[in-house]
Amino acid sequence: MFSQQITGTLYDAEAHISGAKIMNVSSKSITSTDGRGNFEIYAHINDTLLFSSLFHHTKQVIVLKTHLEDRQVFELKKILNELDEVDIMGPIAEKKMDEKEETNRISKQFKTDIERKPHLYRRPNANAGPIDFLEIGRRIQKLFARKTSKDKKPEEVIETTVEASDLATLFEKDPFFNDNFLLLNLNITKDYKHLFFTYCETKNMSSFLLQPENSIYLIDRFLEYSEEFRVILAESQQR
């Protein structure tokens, strides 16, 4: 059967849910609800839809024929009373970063990594201009230097953040996040994968995003950061 459009509304016990993510896991397509909780997404019968919102429990639905016939209404349950046992230890003191020390550390990291894994940094297209990896490294160093507590979003104010090695492990083991995802969805070739992971590390992403139920939010971040990363690559080729 050809895919058909599912039209529906998402709500909880109190109101419509705006800004929620709806992902067709089968076709890898994503949409979101508008200000009144309405959405539209294409699907086949037996496709799996994943409904996700930051303050609600994730809901999974298998598409039936009835879902394609009339407007649908879906409900998500709010996440309640899950922070009751959190101990407040007082305000979090901002840790000042030694910019010179951090810059030296990143420079050494790039130099060592290029020596150990030169194949990850080779230029994939012989017709393209030379890639200025030192310039890319300096750009990423500046991003590390700007990382402060003010840059963190509410869901990221936790003790651990995602490092490049965490993303490398994810893309080695996860069936969805792999080299095909990088190429087809983010337009990043395997040659630049390691450098992209390093760029993502500068964004202070919370390890919360690596949990399977939060994959939709992680996809959003990858889409955003890949656009920024490709701009840096393009600018480095023009130097």
BAKE-872310 format. One record per residue (C-alpha): x, y, z. Coordinates in pm, 1 decimal. Layout:
<atoms>
<atom c1="X" c2="Y" c3="Z"/>
...
</atoms>
This chain:
<atoms>
<atom c1="0.0" c2="0.0" c3="0.0"/>
<atom c1="110.7" c2="356.7" c3="-63.5"/>
<atom c1="179.4" c2="561.1" c3="245.0"/>
<atom c1="-110.0" c2="771.5" c3="370.5"/>
<atom c1="-125.2" c2="1073.1" c3="592.8"/>
<atom c1="-220.8" c2="1037.1" c3="956.5"/>
<atom c1="-380.1" c2="1352.4" c3="1094.8"/>
<atom c1="-426.5" c2="1382.9" c3="1467.1"/>
<atom c1="-406.6" c2="1570.7" c3="1794.8"/>
<atom c1="-183.0" c2="1499.9" c3="2093.5"/>
<atom c1="-286.1" c2="1589.0" c3="2448.1"/>
<atom c1="-241.4" c2="1496.5" c3="2813.3"/>
<atom c1="-493.1" c2="1500.1" c3="3096.5"/>
<atom c1="-486.2" c2="1880.4" c3="3115.3"/>
<atom c1="-427.0" c2="2029.6" c3="2769.8"/>
<atom c1="-299.1" c2="1986.5" c3="2416.8"/>
<atom c1="73.8" c2="1917.5" c3="2389.0"/>
<atom c1="264.1" c2="2158.2" c3="2165.3"/>
<atom c1="616.1" c2="2096.0" c3="2037.5"/>
<atom c1="601.9" c2="1719.2" c3="2089.0"/>
<atom c1="795.4" c2="1497.9" c3="1847.2"/>
<atom c1="631.4" c2="1227.3" c3="1637.5"/>
<atom c1="869.5" c2="989.7" c3="1461.7"/>
<atom c1="781.7" c2="718.8" c3="1212.4"/>
<atom c1="1046.9" c2="470.5" c3="1321.1"/>
<atom c1="986.0" c2="257.1" c3="1011.8"/>
<atom c1="1044.5" c2="534.8" c3="755.8"/>
<atom c1="1272.0" c2="750.7" c3="977.6"/>
<atom c1="1052.0" c2="1058.9" c3="921.5"/>
<atom c1="987.9" c2="1314.5" c3="1196.5"/>
<atom c1="731.7" c2="1586.1" c3="1259.9"/>
<atom c1="610.3" c2="1785.5" c3="1559.0"/>
<atom c1="283.6" c2="1915.1" c3="1699.7"/>
<atom c1="178.6" c2="2277.2" c3="1653.1"/>
<atom c1="57.8" c2="2514.8" c3="1923.9"/>
<atom c1="-275.5" c2="2331.0" c3="1945.5"/>
<atom c1="-127.6" c2="1981.3" c3="1953.9"/>
<atom c1="-211.3" c2="1903.9" c3="1589.4"/>
<atom c1="18.7" c2="1707.7" c3="1359.2"/>
<atom c1="36.8" c2="1525.9" c3="1026.0"/>
<atom c1="271.3" c2="1242.2" c3="927.8"/>
<atom c1="283.1" c2="987.4" c3="647.3"/>
<atom c1="275.3" c2="618.5" c3="734.9"/>
<atom c1="194.4" c2="267.5" c3="613.8"/>
<atom c1="-9.0" c2="10.0" c3="800.1"/>
<atom c1="215.4" c2="-168.0" c3="1055.5"/>
<atom c1="459.0" c2="123.9" c3="1074.5"/>
<atom c1="568.4" c2="219.7" c3="1426.1"/>
<atom c1="502.7" c2="573.2" c3="1549.2"/>
<atom c1="690.2" c2="709.9" c3="1849.2"/>
<atom c1="538.6" c2="1003.2" c3="2040.7"/>
<atom c1="780.0" c2="1189.4" c3="2265.2"/>
<atom c1="767.6" c2="1504.3" c3="2478.2"/>
<atom c1="1017.7" c2="1621.4" c3="2737.3"/>
<atom c1="773.5" c2="1616.6" c3="3028.3"/>
<atom c1="568.9" c2="1313.1" c3="2920.6"/>
<atom c1="619.2" c2="940.0" c3="2899.2"/>
<atom c1="706.5" c2="817.3" c3="2549.6"/>
<atom c1="424.6" c2="637.9" c3="2366.7"/>
<atom c1="463.3" c2="382.3" c3="2086.0"/>
<atom c1="181.8" c2="306.2" c3="1843.1"/>
<atom c1="156.5" c2="47.3" c3="1564.2"/>
<atom c1="-30.6" c2="196.8" c3="1268.9"/>
<atom c1="-363.2" c2="24.4" c3="1195.9"/>
<atom c1="-600.7" c2="74.0" c3="906.4"/>
<atom c1="-833.1" c2="276.0" c3="1130.1"/>
<atom c1="-553.8" c2="526.2" c3="1198.5"/>
<atom c1="-553.6" c2="616.5" c3="828.9"/>
<atom c1="-926.8" c2="664.3" c3="794.9"/>
<atom c1="-1020.7" c2="940.5" c3="1041.0"/>
<atom c1="-858.8" c2="1208.6" c3="1249.7"/>
<atom c1="-688.2" c2="1050.6" c3="1550.4"/>
<atom c1="-644.3" c2="1160.4" c3="1909.6"/>
<atom c1="-348.2" c2="1034.7" c3="2114.4"/>
<atom c1="-277.8" c2="1085.9" c3="2483.0"/>
<atom c1="56.8" c2="1105.2" c3="2662.5"/>
<atom c1="93.8" c2="1063.5" c3="3037.7"/>
<atom c1="273.9" c2="1336.2" c3="3227.6"/>
<atom c1="592.5" c2="1250.9" c3="3416.7"/>
<atom c1="502.7" c2="1322.1" c3="3779.0"/>
<atom c1="678.1" c2="1294.8" c3="4115.0"/>
<atom c1="998.6" c2="1151.0" c3="3972.3"/>
<atom c1="1223.7" c2="1414.3" c3="4130.5"/>
<atom c1="1096.7" c2="1384.1" c3="4489.2"/>
<atom c1="1414.5" c2="1215.8" c3="4614.3"/>
<atom c1="1660.0" c2="1462.0" c3="4463.1"/>
<atom c1="1872.8" c2="1622.2" c3="4733.9"/>
<atom c1="1943.0" c2="1991.1" c3="4685.5"/>
<atom c1="2302.0" c2="2053.3" c3="4792.8"/>
<atom c1="2305.6" c2="2428.7" c3="4734.0"/>
<atom c1="2388.7" c2="2643.4" c3="4429.4"/>
<atom c1="2623.6" c2="2503.1" c3="4169.9"/>
<atom c1="2944.2" c2="2705.3" c3="4163.0"/>
<atom c1="3065.1" c2="2796.1" c3="3818.2"/>
<atom c1="3400.7" c2="2638.2" c3="3742.8"/>
<atom c1="3634.0" c2="2883.1" c3="3574.8"/>
<atom c1="3825.1" c2="2740.8" c3="3280.9"/>
<atom c1="4187.8" c2="2819.3" c3="3204.1"/>
<atom c1="4150.9" c2="2907.0" c3="2835.3"/>
<atom c1="4524.4" c2="2872.5" c3="2760.1"/>
<atom c1="4544.2" c2="2533.5" c3="2928.4"/>
<atom c1="4228.0" c2="2412.5" c3="2750.5"/>
<atom c1="4354.2" c2="2534.5" c3="2412.6"/>
<atom c1="4684.1" c2="2350.1" c3="2461.1"/>
<atom c1="4497.6" c2="2036.6" c3="2561.8"/>
<atom c1="4274.4" c2="2042.7" c3="2252.6"/>
<atom c1="4567.7" c2="2118.4" c3="2020.8"/>
<atom c1="4761.1" c2="1824.7" c3="2164.3"/>
<atom c1="4454.8" c2="1604.1" c3="2130.6"/>
<atom c1="4414.0" c2="1690.9" c3="1761.5"/>
<atom c1="4783.1" c2="1642.6" c3="1686.0"/>
<atom c1="4795.4" c2="1305.0" c3="1858.9"/>
<atom c1="4472.4" c2="1186.4" c3="1698.1"/>
<atom c1="4583.7" c2="1287.5" c3="1346.7"/>
<atom c1="4911.9" c2="1095.8" c3="1398.9"/>
<atom c1="4732.2" c2="784.7" c3="1523.4"/>
<atom c1="4437.9" c2="790.4" c3="1280.8"/>
<atom c1="4542.7" c2="981.0" c3="968.0"/>
<atom c1="4278.6" c2="798.2" c3="760.7"/>
<atom c1="4004.6" c2="973.8" c3="959.4"/>
<atom c1="4135.6" c2="1312.1" c3="850.2"/>
<atom c1="4214.0" c2="1251.4" c3="485.0"/>
<atom c1="4046.2" c2="1464.1" c3="218.7"/>
<atom c1="3770.6" c2="1247.4" c3="62.2"/>
<atom c1="3730.1" c2="1442.8" c3="-261.5"/>
<atom c1="4039.1" c2="1502.7" c3="-470.4"/>
<atom c1="3865.4" c2="1789.2" c3="-653.1"/>
<atom c1="3779.4" c2="1976.9" c3="-334.0"/>
<atom c1="4002.8" c2="2242.0" c3="-188.1"/>
<atom c1="4244.9" c2="2151.3" c3="90.5"/>
<atom c1="4095.7" c2="2114.7" c3="436.4"/>
<atom c1="4260.6" c2="2339.8" c3="693.0"/>
<atom c1="4240.8" c2="2111.8" c3="995.4"/>
<atom c1="4437.5" c2="2355.9" c3="1208.5"/>
<atom c1="4174.9" c2="2620.7" c3="1140.2"/>
<atom c1="3894.4" c2="2375.6" c3="1219.5"/>
<atom c1="4079.1" c2="2285.8" c3="1537.7"/>
<atom c1="4102.2" c2="2652.8" c3="1637.4"/>
<atom c1="3730.8" c2="2698.9" c3="1570.9"/>
<atom c1="3647.2" c2="2402.7" c3="1793.0"/>
<atom c1="3886.0" c2="2527.0" c3="2062.4"/>
<atom c1="3695.7" c2="2856.3" c3="2073.6"/>
<atom c1="3374.6" c2="2662.1" c3="2126.0"/>
<atom c1="3529.8" c2="2479.8" c3="2419.6"/>
<atom c1="3641.8" c2="2813.9" c3="2561.0"/>
<atom c1="3284.8" c2="2948.8" c3="2548.2"/>
<atom c1="3133.6" c2="2654.5" c3="2738.1"/>
<atom c1="2984.1" c2="2796.6" c3="3060.1"/>
<atom c1="2693.6" c2="2713.1" c3="3283.5"/>
<atom c1="2491.5" c2="2987.8" c3="3109.4"/>
<atom c1="2500.1" c2="2791.2" c3="2784.3"/>
<atom c1="2331.6" c2="2488.8" c3="2934.6"/>
<atom c1="1964.9" c2="2423.2" c3="2871.9"/>
<atom c1="1741.3" c2="2294.8" c3="3153.9"/>
<atom c1="1764.9" c2="1928.8" c3="3054.7"/>
<atom c1="2146.0" c2="1952.5" c3="3033.8"/>
<atom c1="2220.6" c2="2078.1" c3="3384.1"/>
<atom c1="2345.2" c2="1745.6" c3="3511.9"/>
<atom c1="2684.2" c2="1610.3" c3="3608.9"/>
<atom c1="2786.7" c2="1439.1" c3="3283.8"/>
<atom c1="2805.6" c2="1559.5" c3="2925.5"/>
<atom c1="2853.9" c2="1367.4" c3="2602.7"/>
<atom c1="3212.1" c2="1325.7" c3="2481.5"/>
<atom c1="3337.3" c2="1233.5" c3="2135.4"/>
<atom c1="3424.4" c2="883.6" c3="2258.2"/>
<atom c1="3063.6" c2="833.7" c3="2375.0"/>
<atom c1="2935.6" c2="914.6" c3="2026.4"/>
<atom c1="3194.8" c2="686.2" c3="1866.7"/>
<atom c1="3070.8" c2="401.0" c3="2087.0"/>
<atom c1="2708.0" c2="481.0" c3="2004.8"/>
<atom c1="2770.6" c2="472.5" c3="1629.9"/>
<atom c1="2956.1" c2="140.6" c3="1660.1"/>
<atom c1="2682.1" c2="-40.0" c3="1853.0"/>
<atom c1="2348.6" c2="124.2" c3="1774.7"/>
<atom c1="2154.7" c2="-17.4" c3="1474.4"/>
<atom c1="2001.3" c2="322.0" c3="1388.4"/>
<atom c1="2285.9" c2="564.7" c3="1454.9"/>
<atom c1="2547.6" c2="443.1" c3="1209.0"/>
<atom c1="2751.1" c2="557.3" c3="906.4"/>
<atom c1="2441.9" c2="545.4" c3="684.0"/>
<atom c1="2262.1" c2="782.3" c3="920.7"/>
<atom c1="2556.2" c2="1022.1" c3="905.2"/>
<atom c1="2565.4" c2="1018.9" c3="527.3"/>
<atom c1="2194.6" c2="1008.8" c3="436.9"/>
<atom c1="2053.3" c2="1229.6" c3="712.7"/>
<atom c1="2341.7" c2="1456.9" c3="812.0"/>
<atom c1="2539.4" c2="1466.3" c3="485.8"/>
<atom c1="2861.6" c2="1381.7" c3="669.6"/>
<atom c1="3093.8" c2="1123.1" c3="516.3"/>
<atom c1="3273.1" c2="858.3" c3="717.7"/>
<atom c1="3600.3" c2="1048.5" c3="670.5"/>
<atom c1="3472.3" c2="1339.7" c3="880.5"/>
<atom c1="3285.6" c2="1133.2" c3="1139.5"/>
<atom c1="3549.4" c2="1158.2" c3="1410.9"/>
<atom c1="3589.5" c2="1532.3" c3="1361.6"/>
<atom c1="3211.9" c2="1580.4" c3="1378.1"/>
<atom c1="3197.8" c2="1390.0" c3="1707.4"/>
<atom c1="3465.3" c2="1621.9" c3="1847.1"/>
<atom c1="3259.0" c2="1920.6" c3="1734.5"/>
<atom c1="2951.5" c2="1778.4" c3="1907.7"/>
<atom c1="3153.3" c2="1743.4" c3="2229.4"/>
<atom c1="3190.9" c2="2122.4" c3="2241.0"/>
<atom c1="2811.1" c2="2156.8" c3="2260.9"/>
<atom c1="2786.9" c2="2029.2" c3="2618.0"/>
<atom c1="2515.4" c2="1777.5" c3="2532.1"/>
<atom c1="2373.6" c2="1592.8" c3="2830.0"/>
<atom c1="2423.3" c2="1216.8" c3="2855.2"/>
<atom c1="2045.7" c2="1218.9" c3="2907.3"/>
<atom c1="2022.4" c2="1235.3" c3="2525.9"/>
<atom c1="2196.9" c2="898.4" c3="2484.5"/>
<atom c1="1911.3" c2="712.9" c3="2650.6"/>
<atom c1="1708.6" c2="514.7" c3="2391.4"/>
<atom c1="1379.5" c2="685.5" c3="2480.0"/>
<atom c1="1534.2" c2="1025.3" c3="2396.8"/>
<atom c1="1661.6" c2="937.2" c3="2048.7"/>
<atom c1="1425.0" c2="1189.4" c3="1886.2"/>
<atom c1="1588.9" c2="1474.8" c3="2077.4"/>
<atom c1="1934.9" c2="1343.2" c3="1987.6"/>
<atom c1="1837.7" c2="1339.7" c3="1619.6"/>
<atom c1="1730.0" c2="1704.0" c3="1649.7"/>
<atom c1="2069.4" c2="1795.7" c3="1793.9"/>
<atom c1="2256.6" c2="1605.9" c3="1521.9"/>
<atom c1="2056.2" c2="1783.4" c3="1250.0"/>
<atom c1="2135.0" c2="2122.6" c3="1402.8"/>
<atom c1="2504.0" c2="2057.7" c3="1469.9"/>
<atom c1="2570.2" c2="1892.8" c3="1133.1"/>
<atom c1="2458.0" c2="2211.2" c3="953.9"/>
<atom c1="2698.4" c2="2418.9" c3="1162.1"/>
<atom c1="2978.9" c2="2166.7" c3="1108.5"/>
<atom c1="2935.3" c2="2164.6" c3="729.5"/>
<atom c1="2963.8" c2="2544.1" c3="728.2"/>
<atom c1="3297.4" c2="2518.0" c3="909.6"/>
<atom c1="3419.7" c2="2258.7" c3="657.6"/>
<atom c1="3313.9" c2="2475.4" c3="364.9"/>
<atom c1="3486.8" c2="2781.9" c3="508.1"/>
<atom c1="3807.3" c2="2585.5" c3="571.6"/>
<atom c1="3820.3" c2="2480.4" c3="204.5"/>
<atom c1="3803.3" c2="2843.0" c3="92.0"/>
<atom c1="4111.3" c2="2951.1" c3="287.7"/>
</atoms>
